[in-house]
Amino acid sequence: MLFLIEYDRTSGELISLRSFRNSDRNAAERERLTLELDLNRRQVKREVVLLEARTEKALRLTHRRYFETLTELSKTKIA
């Protein structure tokens, strides 16, 4: 699966999360570009990424910073 994330680094807030099937990669890439161009035109500073993961659960584990607060991340114990 592909996941399009819009993230506000300043506030640490996930703005949007959209999922796409792998077979819809072209549509996902077009949507990413459209979103980035719109944000740029409006001079909105946000991070836009297109990531691939088996499931949303896997994405939330591998890219936790988009889904958890700094406090939550800092509580994680490293083995």
Gaussian input, Z-matrix of N, CA and C with variables (Angstrom, degrees):
# hf/3-21g

backbone

0 1
 N
 C     1     B1
 C     2     B2     1     A1
 N     3     B3     2     A2     1     D1
 C     4     B4     3     A3     2     D2
 C     5     B5     4     A4     3     D3
 N     6     B6     5     A5     4     D4
 C     7     B7     6     A6     5     D5
 C     8     B8     7     A7     6     D6
 N     9     B9     8     A8     7     D7
 C    10    B10     9     A9     8     D8
 C    11    B11    10    A10     9     D9
 N    12    B12    11    A11    10    D10
 C    13    B13    12    A12    11    D11
 C    14    B14    13    A13    12    D12
 N    15    B15    14    A14    13    D13
 C    16    B16    15    A15    14    D14
 C    17    B17    16    A16    15    D15
 N    18    B18    17    A17    16    D16
 C    19    B19    18    A18    17    D17
 C    20    B20    19    A19    18    D18
 N    21    B21    20    A20    19    D19
 C    22    B22    21    A21    20    D20
 C    23    B23    22    A22    21    D21
 N    24    B24    23    A23    22    D22
 C    25    B25    24    A24    23    D23
 C    26    B26    25    A25    24    D24
 N    27    B27    26    A26    25    D25
 C    28    B28    27    A27    26    D26
 C    29    B29    28    A28    27    D27
 N    30    B30    29    A29    28    D28
 C    31    B31    30    A30    29    D29
 C    32    B32    31    A31    30    D30
 N    33    B33    32    A32    31    D31
 C    34    B34    33    A33    32    D32
 C    35    B35    34    A34    33    D33
 N    36    B36    35    A35    34    D34
 C    37    B37    36    A36    35    D35
 C    38    B38    37    A37    36    D36
 N    39    B39    38    A38    37    D37
 C    40    B40    39    A39    38    D38
 C    41    B41    40    A40    39    D39
 N    42    B42    41    A41    40    D40
 C    43    B43    42    A42    41    D41
 C    44    B44    43    A43    42    D42
 N    45    B45    44    A44    43    D43
 C    46    B46    45    A45    44    D44
 C    47    B47    46    A46    45    D45
 N    48    B48    47    A47    46    D46
 C    49    B49    48    A48    47    D47
 C    50    B50    49    A49    48    D48
 N    51    B51    50    A50    49    D49
 C    52    B52    51    A51    50    D50
 C    53    B53    52    A52    51    D51
 N    54    B54    53    A53    52    D52
 C    55    B55    54    A54    53    D53
 C    56    B56    55    A55    54    D54
 N    57    B57    56    A56    55    D55
 C    58    B58    57    A57    56    D56
 C    59    B59    58    A58    57    D57
 N    60    B60    59    A59    58    D58
 C    61    B61    60    A60    59    D59
 C    62    B62    61    A61    60    D60
 N    63    B63    62    A62    61    D61
 C    64    B64    63    A63    62    D62
 C    65    B65    64    A64    63    D63
 N    66    B66    65    A65    64    D64
 C    67    B67    66    A66    65    D65
 C    68    B68    67    A67    66    D66
 N    69    B69    68    A68    67    D67
 C    70    B70    69    A69    68    D68
 C    71    B71    70    A70    69    D69
 N    72    B72    71    A71    70    D70
 C    73    B73    72    A72    71    D71
 C    74    B74    73    A73    72    D72
 N    75    B75    74    A74    73    D73
 C    76    B76    75    A75    74    D74
 C    77    B77    76    A76    75    D75
 N    78    B78    77    A77    76    D76
 C    79    B79    78    A78    77    D77
 C    80    B80    79    A79    78    D78
 N    81    B81    80    A80    79    D79
 C    82    B82    81    A81    80    D80
 C    83    B83    82    A82    81    D81
 N    84    B84    83    A83    82    D82
 C    85    B85    84    A84    83    D83
 C    86    B86    85    A85    84    D84
 N    87    B87    86    A86    85    D85
 C    88    B88    87    A87    86    D86
 C    89    B89    88    A88    87    D87
 N    90    B90    89    A89    88    D88
 C    91    B91    90    A90    89    D89
 C    92    B92    91    A91    90    D90
 N    93    B93    92    A92    91    D91
 C    94    B94    93    A93    92    D92
 C    95    B95    94    A94    93    D93
 N    96    B96    95    A95    94    D94
 C    97    B97    96    A96    95    D95
 C    98    B98    97    A97    96    D96
 N    99    B99    98    A98    97    D97
 C   100   B100    99    A99    98    D98
 C   101   B101   100   A100    99    D99
 N   102   B102   101   A101   100   D100
 C   103   B103   102   A102   101   D101
 C   104   B104   103   A103   102   D102
 N   105   B105   104   A104   103   D103
 C   106   B106   105   A105   104   D104
 C   107   B107   106   A106   105   D105
 N   108   B108   107   A107   106   D106
 C   109   B109   108   A108   107   D107
 C   110   B110   109   A109   108   D108
 N   111   B111   110   A110   109   D109
 C   112   B112   111   A111   110   D110
 C   113   B113   112   A112   111   D111
 N   114   B114   113   A113   112   D112
 C   115   B115   114   A114   113   D113
 C   116   B116   115   A115   114   D114
 N   117   B117   116   A116   115   D115
 C   118   B118   117   A117   116   D116
 C   119   B119   118   A118   117   D117
 N   120   B120   119   A119   118   D118
 C   121   B121   120   A120   119   D119
 C   122   B122   121   A121   120   D120
 N   123   B123   122   A122   121   D121
 C   124   B124   123   A123   122   D122
 C   125   B125   124   A124   123   D123
 N   126   B126   125   A125   124   D124
 C   127   B127   126   A126   125   D125
 C   128   B128   127   A127   126   D126
 N   129   B129   128   A128   127   D127
 C   130   B130   129   A129   128   D128
 C   131   B131   130   A130   129   D129
 N   132   B132   131   A131   130   D130
 C   133   B133   132   A132   131   D131
 C   134   B134   133   A133   132   D132
 N   135   B135   134   A134   133   D133
 C   136   B136   135   A135   134   D134
 C   137   B137   136   A136   135   D135
 N   138   B138   137   A137   136   D136
 C   139   B139   138   A138   137   D137
 C   140   B140   139   A139   138   D138
 N   141   B141   140   A140   139   D139
 C   142   B142   141   A141   140   D140
 C   143   B143   142   A142   141   D141
 N   144   B144   143   A143   142   D142
 C   145   B145   144   A144   143   D143
 C   146   B146   145   A145   144   D144
 N   147   B147   146   A146   145   D145
 C   148   B148   147   A147   146   D146
 C   149   B149   148   A148   147   D147
 N   150   B150   149   A149   148   D148
 C   151   B151   150   A150   149   D149
 C   152   B152   151   A151   150   D150
 N   153   B153   152   A152   151   D151
 C   154   B154   153   A153   152   D152
 C   155   B155   154   A154   153   D153
 N   156   B156   155   A155   154   D154
 C   157   B157   156   A156   155   D155
 C   158   B158   157   A157   156   D156
 N   159   B159   158   A158   157   D157
 C   160   B160   159   A159   158   D158
 C   161   B161   160   A160   159   D159
 N   162   B162   161   A161   160   D160
 C   163   B163   162   A162   161   D161
 C   164   B164   163   A163   162   D162
 N   165   B165   164   A164   163   D163
 C   166   B166   165   A165   164   D164
 C   167   B167   166   A166   165   D165
 N   168   B168   167   A167   166   D166
 C   169   B169   168   A168   167   D167
 C   170   B170   169   A169   168   D168
 N   171   B171   170   A170   169   D169
 C   172   B172   171   A171   170   D170
 C   173   B173   172   A172   171   D171
 N   174   B174   173   A173   172   D172
 C   175   B175   174   A174   173   D173
 C   176   B176   175   A175   174   D174
 N   177   B177   176   A176   175   D175
 C   178   B178   177   A177   176   D176
 C   179   B179   178   A178   177   D177
 N   180   B180   179   A179   178   D178
 C   181   B181   180   A180   179   D179
 C   182   B182   181   A181   180   D180
 N   183   B183   182   A182   181   D181
 C   184   B184   183   A183   182   D182
 C   185   B185   184   A184   183   D183
 N   186   B186   185   A185   184   D184
 C   187   B187   186   A186   185   D185
 C   188   B188   187   A187   186   D186
 N   189   B189   188   A188   187   D187
 C   190   B190   189   A189   188   D188
 C   191   B191   190   A190   189   D189
 N   192   B192   191   A191   190   D190
 C   193   B193   192   A192   191   D191
 C   194   B194   193   A193   192   D192
 N   195   B195   194   A194   193   D193
 C   196   B196   195   A195   194   D194
 C   197   B197   196   A196   195   D195
 N   198   B198   197   A197   196   D196
 C   199   B199   198   A198   197   D197
 C   200   B200   199   A199   198   D198
 N   201   B201   200   A200   199   D199
 C   202   B202   201   A201   200   D200
 C   203   B203   202   A202   201   D201
 N   204   B204   203   A203   202   D202
 C   205   B205   204   A204   203   D203
 C   206   B206   205   A205   204   D204
 N   207   B207   206   A206   205   D205
 C   208   B208   207   A207   206   D206
 C   209   B209   208   A208   207   D207
 N   210   B210   209   A209   208   D208
 C   211   B211   210   A210   209   D209
 C   212   B212   211   A211   210   D210
 N   213   B213   212   A212   211   D211
 C   214   B214   213   A213   212   D212
 C   215   B215   214   A214   213   D213
 N   216   B216   215   A215   214   D214
 C   217   B217   216   A216   215   D215
 C   218   B218   217   A217   216   D216
 N   219   B219   218   A218   217   D217
 C   220   B220   219   A219   218   D218
 C   221   B221   220   A220   219   D219
 N   222   B222   221   A221   220   D220
 C   223   B223   222   A222   221   D221
 C   224   B224   223   A223   222   D222
 N   225   B225   224   A224   223   D223
 C   226   B226   225   A225   224   D224
 C   227   B227   226   A226   225   D225
 N   228   B228   227   A227   226   D226
 C   229   B229   228   A228   227   D227
 C   230   B230   229   A229   228   D228
 N   231   B231   230   A230   229   D229
 C   232   B232   231   A231   230   D230
 C   233   B233   232   A232   231   D231
 N   234   B234   233   A233   232   D232
 C   235   B235   234   A234   233   D233
 C   236   B236   235   A235   234   D234

   B1=1.4449
   B2=1.5248
   B3=1.3055
   B4=1.4604
   B5=1.5216
   B6=1.3216
   B7=1.4577
   B8=1.5238
   B9=1.3150
   B10=1.4585
   B11=1.5234
   B12=1.3243
   B13=1.4587
   B14=1.5208
   B15=1.3229
   B16=1.4650
   B17=1.5216
   B18=1.3278
   B19=1.4643
   B20=1.5184
   B21=1.3229
   B22=1.4637
   B23=1.5265
   B24=1.3180
   B25=1.4685
   B26=1.5234
   B27=1.3237
   B28=1.4587
   B29=1.5259
   B30=1.3254
   B31=1.4640
   B32=1.5261
   B33=1.3408
   B34=1.4584
   B35=1.5180
   B36=1.3317
   B37=1.4598
   B38=1.5251
   B39=1.3214
   B40=1.4549
   B41=1.5235
   B42=1.3151
   B43=1.4629
   B44=1.5188
   B45=1.3307
   B46=1.4611
   B47=1.5217
   B48=1.3231
   B49=1.4642
   B50=1.5165
   B51=1.3245
   B52=1.4682
   B53=1.5123
   B54=1.3109
   B55=1.4621
   B56=1.5290
   B57=1.3283
   B58=1.4597
   B59=1.5259
   B60=1.3065
   B61=1.4733
   B62=1.5260
   B63=1.3171
   B64=1.4703
   B65=1.5275
   B66=1.3172
   B67=1.4674
   B68=1.5323
   B69=1.3232
   B70=1.4686
   B71=1.5257
   B72=1.3290
   B73=1.4691
   B74=1.5329
   B75=1.3269
   B76=1.4709
   B77=1.5227
   B78=1.3205
   B79=1.4659
   B80=1.5270
   B81=1.3241
   B82=1.4703
   B83=1.5261
   B84=1.3275
   B85=1.4653
   B86=1.5263
   B87=1.3336
   B88=1.4716
   B89=1.5295
   B90=1.3280
   B91=1.4664
   B92=1.5288
   B93=1.3297
   B94=1.4694
   B95=1.5195
   B96=1.3221
   B97=1.4606
   B98=1.5282
   B99=1.3177
   B100=1.4632
   B101=1.5215
   B102=1.3297
   B103=1.4631
   B104=1.5237
   B105=1.3345
   B106=1.4685
   B107=1.5235
   B108=1.3192
   B109=1.4641
   B110=1.5271
   B111=1.3299
   B112=1.4600
   B113=1.5278
   B114=1.3209
   B115=1.4661
   B116=1.5275
   B117=1.3211
   B118=1.4606
   B119=1.5297
   B120=1.3149
   B121=1.4657
   B122=1.5286
   B123=1.3352
   B124=1.4690
   B125=1.5283
   B126=1.3308
   B127=1.4706
   B128=1.5305
   B129=1.3287
   B130=1.4624
   B131=1.5211
   B132=1.3244
   B133=1.4653
   B134=1.5215
   B135=1.3223
   B136=1.4563
   B137=1.5180
   B138=1.3106
   B139=1.4564
   B140=1.5269
   B141=1.3194
   B142=1.4616
   B143=1.5207
   B144=1.3369
   B145=1.4610
   B146=1.5192
   B147=1.3155
   B148=1.4581
   B149=1.5168
   B150=1.3273
   B151=1.4597
   B152=1.5228
   B153=1.3187
   B154=1.4565
   B155=1.5219
   B156=1.3276
   B157=1.4606
   B158=1.5295
   B159=1.3194
   B160=1.4743
   B161=1.5196
   B162=1.3297
   B163=1.4630
   B164=1.5275
   B165=1.3290
   B166=1.4656
   B167=1.5251
   B168=1.3185
   B169=1.4682
   B170=1.5291
   B171=1.3272
   B172=1.4699
   B173=1.5253
   B174=1.3137
   B175=1.4687
   B176=1.5243
   B177=1.3198
   B178=1.4671
   B179=1.5256
   B180=1.3243
   B181=1.4661
   B182=1.5246
   B183=1.3140
   B184=1.4656
   B185=1.5262
   B186=1.3168
   B187=1.4682
   B188=1.5281
   B189=1.3119
   B190=1.4615
   B191=1.5204
   B192=1.3109
   B193=1.4682
   B194=1.5247
   B195=1.3226
   B196=1.4590
   B197=1.5308
   B198=1.3244
   B199=1.4590
   B200=1.5248
   B201=1.3333
   B202=1.4558
   B203=1.5247
   B204=1.3130
   B205=1.4613
   B206=1.5247
   B207=1.3152
   B208=1.4601
   B209=1.5270
   B210=1.3227
   B211=1.4672
   B212=1.5236
   B213=1.3241
   B214=1.4671
   B215=1.5247
   B216=1.3189
   B217=1.4628
   B218=1.5185
   B219=1.3234
   B220=1.4664
   B221=1.5228
   B222=1.3145
   B223=1.4642
   B224=1.5251
   B225=1.3135
   B226=1.4538
   B227=1.5149
   B228=1.3212
   B229=1.4636
   B230=1.5229
   B231=1.3101
   B232=1.4600
   B233=1.5172
   B234=1.3258
   B235=1.4722
   B236=1.5017
   A1=109.36
   A2=114.08
   A3=121.36
   A4=108.27
   A5=115.03
   A6=120.45
   A7=109.31
   A8=115.61
   A9=122.46
   A10=107.57
   A11=115.27
   A12=121.50
   A13=109.88
   A14=115.03
   A15=122.00
   A16=105.68
   A17=116.04
   A18=121.39
   A19=110.09
   A20=115.98
   A21=121.85
   A22=108.03
   A23=116.81
   A24=121.09
   A25=112.50
   A26=116.63
   A27=120.57
   A28=111.36
   A29=116.52
   A30=120.37
   A31=112.44
   A32=116.90
   A33=120.31
   A34=112.10
   A35=116.08
   A36=121.46
   A37=111.87
   A38=115.52
   A39=121.87
   A40=107.11
   A41=117.04
   A42=121.56
   A43=110.43
   A44=116.56
   A45=119.04
   A46=110.57
   A47=113.80
   A48=122.65
   A49=107.04
   A50=115.99
   A51=121.56
   A52=108.67
   A53=116.26
   A54=119.92
   A55=109.90
   A56=114.28
   A57=122.79
   A58=108.32
   A59=116.41
   A60=119.97
   A61=108.17
   A62=116.27
   A63=120.09
   A64=111.22
   A65=116.49
   A66=120.24
   A67=112.34
   A68=116.76
   A69=121.61
   A70=112.15
   A71=116.67
   A72=121.15
   A73=112.11
   A74=117.32
   A75=119.35
   A76=111.42
   A77=116.96
   A78=120.65
   A79=110.41
   A80=116.95
   A81=121.14
   A82=110.47
   A83=116.77
   A84=120.27
   A85=111.28
   A86=117.01
   A87=120.26
   A88=110.49
   A89=116.26
   A90=120.48
   A91=110.80
   A92=117.01
   A93=121.09
   A94=110.35
   A95=116.60
   A96=120.82
   A97=111.25
   A98=117.35
   A99=121.38
   A100=110.93
   A101=116.59
   A102=121.07
   A103=111.03
   A104=116.82
   A105=119.81
   A106=111.63
   A107=117.32
   A108=120.48
   A109=111.31
   A110=116.96
   A111=120.94
   A112=111.09
   A113=116.93
   A114=120.41
   A115=110.88
   A116=116.44
   A117=120.90
   A118=111.17
   A119=116.38
   A120=120.97
   A121=110.72
   A122=116.76
   A123=121.39
   A124=112.21
   A125=116.12
   A126=123.34
   A127=111.97
   A128=115.07
   A129=122.24
   A130=107.32
   A131=116.22
   A132=121.84
   A133=109.51
   A134=116.13
   A135=121.10
   A136=109.08
   A137=114.62
   A138=121.62
   A139=107.87
   A140=116.32
   A141=121.96
   A142=106.88
   A143=115.54
   A144=119.85
   A145=110.15
   A146=114.94
   A147=122.51
   A148=106.13
   A149=116.40
   A150=121.92
   A151=110.26
   A152=115.71
   A153=121.39
   A154=109.28
   A155=115.61
   A156=121.90
   A157=107.90
   A158=115.98
   A159=119.22
   A160=112.02
   A161=115.36
   A162=121.32
   A163=109.31
   A164=115.64
   A165=119.06
   A166=109.89
   A167=116.93
   A168=120.48
   A169=110.27
   A170=117.09
   A171=121.05
   A172=110.38
   A173=116.85
   A174=121.25
   A175=110.72
   A176=116.40
   A177=120.74
   A178=111.70
   A179=117.70
   A180=121.22
   A181=111.75
   A182=117.04
   A183=120.38
   A184=113.61
   A185=117.35
   A186=121.62
   A187=109.60
   A188=114.68
   A189=122.33
   A190=113.57
   A191=118.11
   A192=119.95
   A193=112.83
   A194=117.31
   A195=120.06
   A196=112.29
   A197=117.05
   A198=120.90
   A199=114.69
   A200=117.89
   A201=121.24
   A202=110.29
   A203=115.18
   A204=120.17
   A205=109.48
   A206=116.02
   A207=120.96
   A208=110.33
   A209=116.67
   A210=121.00
   A211=110.61
   A212=116.95
   A213=120.71
   A214=110.90
   A215=116.28
   A216=120.09
   A217=111.63
   A218=117.10
   A219=120.66
   A220=112.46
   A221=117.85
   A222=121.56
   A223=112.77
   A224=117.31
   A225=121.60
   A226=110.38
   A227=115.14
   A228=120.38
   A229=108.97
   A230=115.46
   A231=121.11
   A232=107.65
   A233=115.79
   A234=120.23
   A235=111.74
   D1=153.60
   D2=176.72
   D3=-113.35
   D4=144.15
   D5=-177.69
   D6=-130.77
   D7=125.31
   D8=177.73
   D9=-100.93
   D10=118.74
   D11=-175.95
   D12=-115.80
   D13=134.00
   D14=169.80
   D15=-115.12
   D16=122.84
   D17=-171.42
   D18=-133.15
   D19=134.44
   D20=177.28
   D21=-97.74
   D22=105.34
   D23=-178.48
   D24=-64.09
   D25=-37.06
   D26=-176.94
   D27=-60.76
   D28=-45.77
   D29=-178.12
   D30=-93.54
   D31=-12.05
   D32=-176.39
   D33=69.71
   D34=29.75
   D35=-173.47
   D36=-111.16
   D37=133.35
   D38=171.80
   D39=-76.55
   D40=118.50
   D41=-177.69
   D42=-86.91
   D43=-45.49
   D44=178.94
   D45=-153.89
   D46=153.18
   D47=177.17
   D48=-141.25
   D49=119.36
   D50=177.56
   D51=-123.33
   D52=142.19
   D53=178.68
   D54=-111.53
   D55=149.63
   D56=179.19
   D57=-137.26
   D58=147.62
   D59=172.28
   D60=-70.33
   D61=153.39
   D62=178.42
   D63=-56.63
   D64=-34.06
   D65=-179.54
   D66=-69.27
   D67=-12.27
   D68=179.22
   D69=-102.86
   D70=28.21
   D71=-177.23
   D72=-56.59
   D73=-43.22
   D74=-179.25
   D75=-61.41
   D76=-42.02
   D77=178.24
   D78=-64.76
   D79=-40.54
   D80=179.25
   D81=-63.80
   D82=-42.16
   D83=179.58
   D84=-67.03
   D85=-38.44
   D86=176.36
   D87=-64.16
   D88=-41.86
   D89=179.33
   D90=-63.88
   D91=-40.70
   D92=177.28
   D93=-60.32
   D94=-48.06
   D95=-179.51
   D96=-62.95
   D97=-44.39
   D98=178.40
   D99=-59.08
   D100=-44.65
   D101=179.43
   D102=-63.72
   D103=-46.01
   D104=179.82
   D105=-61.96
   D106=-42.69
   D107=179.43
   D108=-64.65
   D109=-40.80
   D110=178.44
   D111=-63.52
   D112=-46.20
   D113=179.06
   D114=-62.52
   D115=-41.90
   D116=179.12
   D117=-63.46
   D118=-43.71
   D119=179.66
   D120=-61.23
   D121=-37.34
   D122=179.80
   D123=-87.46
   D124=2.14
   D125=-179.66
   D126=57.01
   D127=41.30
   D128=176.94
   D129=-99.27
   D130=124.34
   D131=-177.57
   D132=-90.98
   D133=100.73
   D134=177.52
   D135=-139.60
   D136=155.57
   D137=176.09
   D138=-91.21
   D139=131.08
   D140=177.55
   D141=-125.27
   D142=123.29
   D143=-178.88
   D144=-135.19
   D145=150.26
   D146=173.69
   D147=-117.35
   D148=115.71
   D149=-174.88
   D150=-120.74
   D151=154.48
   D152=178.68
   D153=-116.17
   D154=134.68
   D155=176.99
   D156=-155.42
   D157=158.23
   D158=179.49
   D159=-63.21
   D160=-41.99
   D161=-177.79
   D162=-143.22
   D163=166.55
   D164=174.96
   D165=-64.59
   D166=-35.81
   D167=178.36
   D168=-59.83
   D169=-44.22
   D170=178.18
   D171=-63.18
   D172=-41.62
   D173=178.24
   D174=-60.38
   D175=-42.73
   D176=-179.50
   D177=-65.58
   D178=-25.96
   D179=176.49
   D180=-80.31
   D181=-42.12
   D182=-174.83
   D183=-83.57
   D184=-21.29
   D185=-178.34
   D186=-130.66
   D187=53.68
   D188=-173.32
   D189=-59.32
   D190=-30.10
   D191=-175.11
   D192=-60.75
   D193=-22.84
   D194=177.71
   D195=-78.83
   D196=-17.51
   D197=-171.04
   D198=-118.41
   D199=-13.73
   D200=-176.62
   D201=-123.05
   D202=155.30
   D203=177.31
   D204=-76.49
   D205=164.82
   D206=177.33
   D207=-59.29
   D208=-38.30
   D209=178.55
   D210=-62.45
   D211=-44.96
   D212=179.08
   D213=-63.21
   D214=-42.12
   D215=179.66
   D216=-64.49
   D217=-37.31
   D218=-177.01
   D219=-71.92
   D220=-17.96
   D221=179.65
   D222=-82.97
   D223=-8.15
   D224=-178.39
   D225=-69.77
   D226=130.97
   D227=178.05
   D228=-89.75
   D229=135.06
   D230=177.67
   D231=-98.14
   D232=127.60
   D233=-177.06
   D234=-74.43

